[in-house]
């Protein structure tokens, strides 16, 4: 029942030096991020705590997907329309 919201999220992946298959890894992380965001509502990411939770969840998912090659994510921007 909630109106559709478009999201623009600028992410940078921090990977360990010498990480191979970076193109595949980026694609897998991108797919995970999109799938995660599709399950959220605007209320889930509102406010400081909501944004912090989003950052932590995305960071954890990227580290798991990266199997030790991903050290973390940096959010450069988040726009909801």
C-alpha positions in Angstrom: 0.0 0.0 0.0 3.0 2.3 0.2 3.8 4.4 -2.8 6.8 3.4 -4.8 10.1 5.1 -3.9 13.1 5.3 -6.1 16.5 4.9 -4.4 19.9 6.0 -5.6 22.7 4.6 -3.5 26.4 5.3 -4.2 28.6 2.7 -2.7 32.3 2.0 -2.7 33.7 -1.4 -2.0 36.8 -1.6 0.1 38.6 -4.8 -0.9 41.8 -6.4 0.2 44.9 -5.7 -2.0 45.2 -8.3 -4.8 41.6 -9.3 -4.8 40.9 -11.3 -7.9 37.6 -11.5 -9.9 36.6 -8.0 -8.8 34.0 -7.7 -11.6 32.2 -10.8 -10.4 32.4 -9.7 -6.8 31.0 -6.3 -7.6 28.1 -7.8 -9.5 27.3 -10.2 -6.7 27.4 -7.4 -4.1 25.2 -5.2 -6.3 22.6 -7.9 -6.7 22.6 -8.5 -2.9 22.2 -4.7 -2.2 19.3 -4.4 -4.6 17.6 -7.4 -3.2 18.0 -6.1 0.3 16.7 -2.6 -0.5 13.6 -4.1 -2.3 12.6 -5.6 1.1 12.8 -2.2 2.9 10.3 0.6 3.4 11.2 4.3 3.7 10.4 4.1 7.4 13.1 1.4 7.8 15.9 3.8 6.8 14.7 7.1 8.2 16.6 8.9 10.8 20.1 8.4 12.1 19.4 4.9 13.6 17.7 3.8 10.4 20.6 4.9 8.3 23.1 3.3 10.7 21.2 0.0 10.5 21.2 0.2 6.7 25.0 0.8 6.6 25.7 -2.1 9.1 23.4 -4.5 7.2 25.0 -3.7 3.8 28.5 -3.9 5.2 27.8 -7.3 6.8 26.3 -8.7 3.6 29.2 -7.5 1.5 31.8 -9.0 3.9 29.9 -12.3 3.8 29.6 -12.3 0.0 33.3 -11.3 -0.3 34.5 -14.3 1.6 37.3 -12.3 3.2 38.2 -10.2 0.2 35.8 -7.3 1.1 36.8 -5.2 4.1 33.8 -3.0 4.1 31.6 -0.6 2.2 31.4 3.2 2.1 28.1 4.9 1.4 28.9 8.1 -0.6 25.3 9.1 -1.0 21.7 8.0 -0.5 18.8 9.7 -2.3 15.1 8.7 -1.9 12.6 10.0 -4.4 
